[in-house]
Amino acid sequence: MARRRKRKSRRRQEGRRILEHVPQYSIESGEDKPVTAARKFIQAEGILPPALLLVKRNEHTTDRYFWAEKGLFGAQYVEENHFLFPSLRVLENPLEKEPVAGRSR
C-alpha cells in the first residue's frame, strides 16, 4: 500500500520563506538544554531581534528558535503564525520595483 504524502500548509511555507531572510546563528548546546544555550548565546553576543538560532543538541538533532521582540519562540510556531510578529511584517511585503522612467503619458 502506497503512503500518502503529507499536505504542506501554505501558511507554514510562507512563514518558512520569510524566515529565510532573517539572520541565522548556529551553535552547540553543550551541557545546557537547547533553549538555555540559545538564551545564553543571545545574552553573550547581544543579538538583536529578529534572528533565527539553530541549536545542535546532538549529532542527529538540531532545534530551531526564533528570537523576537517578545521573546524566544520555536521556529515552527513562528512559521505557522508569522503574521503575529511585527518584525517579520517588514520582510513579508518587500518593496515593489519602481516603474521604469520615460514611460509616462
PyMOL commands that set and color helices and strands:
alter all, ss='L'
color gray80, all
select helices_A, chain A and resi 10-19+34-45+75-80+82-84+86-92
alter helices_A, ss='H'
color red, helices_A
select strands_A, chain A and resi 24-28+51-56+62-68+71-74
alter strands_A, ss='S'
color yellow, strands_A
deselect
rebuild
show_as cartoon
